[in-house]
């Protein structure tokens, strides 16, 4: 549009050329945004609506699905302890994971922020590693670390700290270690970016006024970084809710998350309506966390009231 | 105040209460804890990939390259590697082109329902991979065009991965385009440069760092992703992470460690290429 104006001012002959192009010009932004919009609408919007519809279909006679309308799947989610339990497990696991990711991420970001500049590049590179490595490779790494024949057991044994080899594999602890590993970099970078916007002289001012480090943290740092912590927490929580491989590969056999059941119902039992209902629960869960976060963020400015 | 001076003041006893040495020591302990945490799975994997034995067991008694030889001799693994690279390249092209065009539109033009479109484009990034994989498999599973079925094809995975990569490119490029000086674009128009020519000859070179980094992100995301790929690939189109996952479920051998190393090497090789390019770009500017 501004292009057209420029052309008009450029000369008479150009203006003649530009006039029939005006109508075309209005379509230009749509044409430019079209590829992204088509991908979002056709390959995201449509499948989500389709999944929603599928979750109301019938599942009878071992057929993948039978068109119809029933709330059976959603009723099952409440009634069947496997499904209701998996929802609870997922929420619990994601909460613990988000909490540890934010705690470790915060501590590490704080360290990078106040530490000598020389550390900074190295630690940022270190924090990038989990982001650049496939989830499956990370699972495999821990898979070799925790079992009886793994590195942990071997190291402690040769250090003389334990008498006999032991296994931490297939425990909730192992699942949490893996999940936190995946979400840690996000928390770290989100919180570090908030810290970088804070004037470090505030720390000095606080200690000049006689506050100890813990008081400074509580009274100065926490209110300033609160929104960042919220974002990091929500991000880790959403991410942890969605992963299915890590808990199922590192955790105990009974550790069924929603993501795991989606996969099992879809690929293992060919029960599409049930898999869809579980997926919808996941989407609703993620959406409500995001909305909740937005509300908290809007109130975040009034932390000290 | 410089950071060194700050570190000095932090260290000079003003953080009274508990003595400074204790805080320092705590910091170092914590830093080593995190460093160890991040490096353990990486180190274990690298060590195991050079194991000579047939089982995953510590301590490793003898070392060899036999699993690397095995990996590159096996058509199943190399086929999966090729699939992964093809899919990642496809994802990069599709998401970079669509993401950049959309971001440019958001920067330059007024669109009705701009906010709605923004949310629509960004939403897939926050949707779990399980949901996206399932949704696409259900919605497009039955589509066949002249004997070519969408389900199980590399194309379906490319589209699925673009759902994560495209919003990311869009987000990065939107921020990048905001840094472009509008007067330069106006100047180009004044000199008679048509919008398309201006875009390719003036704007793109100015934002090339953003373009390259977002393309890199798209590539890496696609290369590493495996949940969507698990839902959408068949035996012939399995990507490396999918094949790893399936092998891990049956029996883990040191071959998996080799695969993990190969995958990570591909990622870090791309990173280094981009770094080299970036440094050269900086030198050019310095001249």
Contacts between the chains, C-beta under 8 A, distances in Angstrom:
chain1	res1	chain2	res2	distance
A	1	B	109	7.0
A	2	B	186	7.5
A	2	B	189	7.2
A	3	B	189	5.6
A	3	B	194	7.4
A	3	B	195	4.6
A	3	B	198	8.0
A	6	B	186	7.1
A	6	B	189	3.8
A	6	B	190	6.0
A	7	B	189	7.5
A	10	B	190	7.4
A	10	B	192	6.1
A	14	B	192	8.0
A	28	B	109	7.1
A	28	B	195	7.7
A	29	B	105	4.8
A	29	B	108	7.8
A	29	B	109	3.6
A	29	B	110	7.6
A	29	B	111	5.3
A	30	B	111	7.4
A	32	B	101	4.6
A	32	B	102	7.0
A	32	B	104	6.4
A	32	B	105	4.2
A	32	B	109	7.5
A	33	B	101	6.9
A	33	B	102	4.9
A	33	B	105	4.5
A	33	B	106	7.7
A	33	B	111	6.7
A	33	B	117	6.6
A	35	B	94	7.9
A	35	B	97	6.6
A	35	B	98	3.6
A	35	B	101	6.1
A	35	B	102	7.4
A	36	B	98	4.3
A	36	B	99	6.3
A	36	B	101	6.8
A	36	B	102	3.7
A	36	B	121	5.4
A	36	B	166	6.0
A	36	B	170	6.4
A	37	B	102	7.4
A	37	B	117	6.5
A	37	B	120	7.0
A	37	B	121	7.2
A	39	B	94	7.6
A	39	B	98	6.0
A	39	B	159	7.2
A	39	B	162	5.8
A	39	B	163	6.9
A	39	B	166	5.8
A	40	B	120	4.7
A	40	B	121	5.2
A	40	B	123	7.2
A	40	B	124	6.5
A	40	B	163	7.9
A	40	B	166	7.8
A	41	B	120	7.0
A	43	B	136	6.4
A	43	B	159	5.2
A	43	B	160	7.4
A	43	B	162	7.6
A	43	B	163	6.1
A	44	B	120	7.8
A	44	B	123	6.7
A	44	B	124	4.5
A	44	B	127	7.4
A	44	B	132	7.4
A	44	B	135	7.8
A	44	B	163	5.6
A	45	B	120	7.2
A	46	B	139	5.6
A	47	B	132	7.2
A	47	B	135	2.9
A	47	B	136	5.1
A	47	B	138	6.8
A	47	B	139	4.2
A	47	B	140	7.6
A	48	B	127	7.8
A	48	B	131	7.6
A	48	B	135	5.7
A	50	B	135	6.4
A	50	B	138	5.6
A	50	B	139	4.2
A	51	B	131	7.2
A	51	B	134	6.5
A	51	B	135	4.7
A	51	B	138	6.2
A	51	B	139	7.7
A	54	B	138	5.7
A	104	B	34	6.5
A	104	B	37	7.9
A	107	B	30	5.7
A	107	B	34	7.9
A	108	B	30	7.4
A	108	B	31	7.5
A	108	B	34	5.0
A	111	B	27	5.6
A	111	B	30	6.4
A	111	B	31	5.7
A	114	B	6	7.0
A	114	B	7	7.2
A	114	B	10	6.2
A	115	B	7	7.2
A	115	B	27	7.1
A	115	B	31	7.8
A	116	B	3	7.0
A	116	B	4	7.0
A	116	B	7	5.4
A	117	B	3	5.0
A	117	B	4	7.3
A	119	B	31	7.6
A	123	B	31	7.5
A	126	B	34	7.7
A	126	B	35	6.2
A	126	B	38	5.4
A	126	B	39	7.7
A	127	B	38	7.3
A	129	B	38	5.6
A	129	B	39	7.8
A	129	B	42	6.5
A	130	B	38	6.3
A	132	B	220	6.2
A	132	B	224	7.7
A	132	B	264	7.3
A	132	B	267	5.1
A	132	B	268	7.0
A	132	B	271	7.1
A	133	B	41	8.0
A	133	B	42	7.0
A	133	B	224	7.1
A	133	B	260	7.8
A	133	B	263	7.9
A	133	B	264	5.5
A	133	B	267	7.4
A	134	B	223	7.4
A	134	B	224	3.8
A	134	B	225	7.8
A	134	B	226	6.7
A	134	B	241	5.1
A	134	B	244	7.9
A	134	B	260	7.4
A	134	B	263	5.6
A	134	B	264	7.7
A	135	B	224	7.0
A	135	B	226	6.8
A	135	B	241	7.7
A	136	B	226	5.4
A	136	B	241	4.6
A	136	B	244	4.9
A	136	B	245	5.3
A	136	B	248	7.3
A	136	B	260	7.6
A	137	B	41	7.6
A	137	B	45	6.5
A	137	B	241	7.8
A	137	B	244	7.4
A	137	B	259	8.0
A	137	B	260	3.7
A	137	B	263	6.1
A	137	B	264	6.4
A	138	B	41	5.3
A	139	B	248	7.2
A	140	B	41	7.6
A	140	B	45	6.5
A	140	B	244	7.0
A	140	B	248	6.2
A	140	B	252	7.1
A	140	B	256	5.6
A	140	B	257	7.0
A	140	B	260	5.6
A	141	B	40	6.9
A	141	B	41	2.4
A	141	B	42	6.5
A	141	B	44	5.2
A	141	B	45	4.8
A	141	B	260	7.3
A	142	B	40	7.8
A	142	B	41	5.4
A	143	B	248	7.0
A	143	B	252	6.5
A	144	B	44	4.9
A	144	B	45	7.1
A	144	B	48	5.7
A	144	B	56	5.5
A	144	B	58	7.8
A	144	B	252	7.7
A	144	B	257	7.5
A	145	B	40	5.9
A	145	B	41	6.6
A	145	B	44	5.3
A	149	B	55	7.7
A	149	B	56	6.8
A	149	B	57	4.3
A	149	B	58	6.3
A	150	B	44	8.0
A	150	B	58	6.1
A	151	B	40	7.7
A	151	B	44	5.4
A	151	B	58	4.8
A	153	B	58	7.5
A	154	B	58	3.9
A	154	B	59	5.6
A	155	B	58	8.0
A	158	B	59	7.7
A	181	B	37	7.1
A	181	B	38	7.6
A	181	B	41	7.2
A	184	B	37	8.0
A	184	B	38	7.8
A	200	B	1	7.0
A	200	B	3	7.6
A	200	B	6	5.4
A	201	B	1	6.3
A	203	B	6	7.7
A	203	B	10	7.6
A	204	B	1	7.6
A	204	B	6	7.5
A	204	B	9	6.1
A	204	B	14	7.4
A	207	B	14	4.6
A	207	B	15	6.0
A	207	B	16	7.5
A	208	B	14	7.5
A	212	B	15	7.2
A	212	B	16	6.1
A	212	B	17	3.9
A	213	B	15	4.7
A	213	B	17	6.3
A	213	B	18	7.6
A	213	B	23	6.8
A	214	B	17	7.3
A	216	B	15	7.9
A	238	B	126	6.4
A	238	B	128	7.9
A	241	B	128	6.8
A	242	B	127	7.8
A	242	B	128	2.8
A	242	B	129	6.4
A	242	B	130	6.4
A	242	B	131	7.5
A	243	B	128	7.6
A	243	B	227	7.9
A	244	B	130	5.6
A	244	B	227	6.7
A	245	B	226	7.3
A	245	B	227	6.8
A	245	B	245	6.6
A	249	B	248	6.7
A	249	B	249	7.9
A	259	B	128	6.4
A	259	B	130	4.6
A	259	B	227	7.8
A	262	B	130	4.8
A	262	B	131	7.5
A	262	B	134	6.0
A	263	B	130	6.3
A	263	B	227	7.8
A	263	B	230	7.4
A	263	B	231	7.8
A	266	B	134	5.6
A	266	B	137	7.4
A	266	B	231	7.1
A	267	B	230	7.7
A	267	B	231	7.3
A	272	B	138	6.2
A	275	B	134	5.9
A	276	B	134	7.0
A	276	B	138	6.9
A	279	B	130	6.7
A	279	B	131	4.5
A	279	B	134	5.2
A	279	B	135	7.1
A	282	B	128	5.6
A	282	B	130	7.0
A	282	B	131	5.6
A	283	B	127	6.6
A	283	B	128	7.8
A	283	B	131	5.7
A	286	B	126	6.2
A	286	B	127	6.9
A	286	B	128	6.8
A	290	B	126	6.7
